[in-house]
Amino acid sequence: MKKYDYLIVGAGLFGATFAYLANKQGKKCLVIDKRSHSGGNIYCEEVEGINVHKYGAHIFHTSDKQVWNFVNSIVPFNRYTNCPVAKAPNGKLYNLPFNMNTFYQMWGVMTPEEANAKLHEQRKEAIDRMKAAGVAEPRNLEEQALTLIGKDIYEQLIKGYTEKQWGRKCEELPSFIIRRLPVRMTFDNNYFNDTYQGIPIGGYNKLIDGLLEGIEVKLATDFFINREHWETIADKIVFTGKIDEFYNYRFGKLEYRTVRFETEVLDSPNWQGNAVVNYTSAEVPFTRIIEHKHFESFGNEVYTNPKTVISKEFSTEWEDGMEPFYPVNDDKNQKIYFKYKELAEMEQNIIFGGRLAEYKYYDMAPIVSQVLNMFFTI
């Protein structure tokens, strides 16, 4: 008999949700994480009474009522609605996602009919250029964006931001990255179309702590340092780390983008007036600035705390020793990943889950949904 039913490698949202549900079924779990804190990338650090999203902004959003009810059963969520703003190379501010406010700010159009006419004109220019070059379908992100939204918005709000984010020219990026570009013909700045969205009241640590309550957790514990030991103590392993590392990089290393943060405490109760401001100019080295208090303080509530905390985000190429954030899902990396996936599918007693183990970018709600659905089959 082994000591645990499940060894869960990684105390992020996938691992914590799995541990919670397994524990509810009477299974004995041990959760380990190489970081000194639980929560993975949704971990918050309290600074000046403000919950700072240490690894970048996380906004929970879903249309799945089961998922929403589940997370709210652990901790109530607030009413935060994501309405980012973009500062463009021309120095002006624009609302996101692209909607009638954006089109008014860009072109002065006031009705959906006027906006559609302007969009049609700009799309047609891009399509005609492609036809003249003998190109039937967009070959890259730039051509895709131009056919979807036109030159003005592409150059002011997409090009510079995207190239900073991915460290590659838009002409070198695959078209699918931007294929579902949201365009709204209403004055609606709500970034997400989902029915529910918000932030846990008190921060994401409340959610993770609630999921892991009563479960044995060992932090600052690296699975790979004493792998032989960890592989013997449980009937099954739930692995949420890098799948290529699990298989000792036998097919090569998968590539990621990572993010570096510069966080400052400012003597201002309200520095930028919004949680998220994107900087779309290629001349500005960071991609966006997060003002964390706006995730949990609304309206004039922000003035109850005389200080604020901002984080500038710098997107860079991942190297060993850095935190891997975004999988680079190009053809080369996907081919490598599928080789690892084939090995993973042959495992009998190992469950792989999460963005690193599946080499896939996930929002939070789909992670919770995936784990909830697992427990119908386990």
Secondary structure, DSSP 8 states (H G I E B T S, - for coil): --SEEEEEE--SHHHHHHHHHHHHTT--EEEE-SSSSSSGGG-EEEETTEEEETTS---EEES-HHHHHHHHHHS-B-------EEE-TTS-EEESSBSHHHHHHHH---SHHHHHHHHHHHHHHHHHHHHHTT--S--SHHHHHHHHH-HHHIIIIIHHHHHHHHSS-GGGS-GGGGTT--B-SSS---S---SEEE-BTT-HHHHHHHHHTTSEEE-S--TTTTHHHHTTSEEEEEE-S-HHHHTTTTT----EEEEEEEEEEES-S-SSSSSEEEE--TTSSSSEEEEGGGGT--GGGGGGSS-EEEEEEEEEE--TTS---EE--SHHHHHHHHHHHHHHHH-SSEEE-STTTTT----HHHHHHHHHHHTTT-
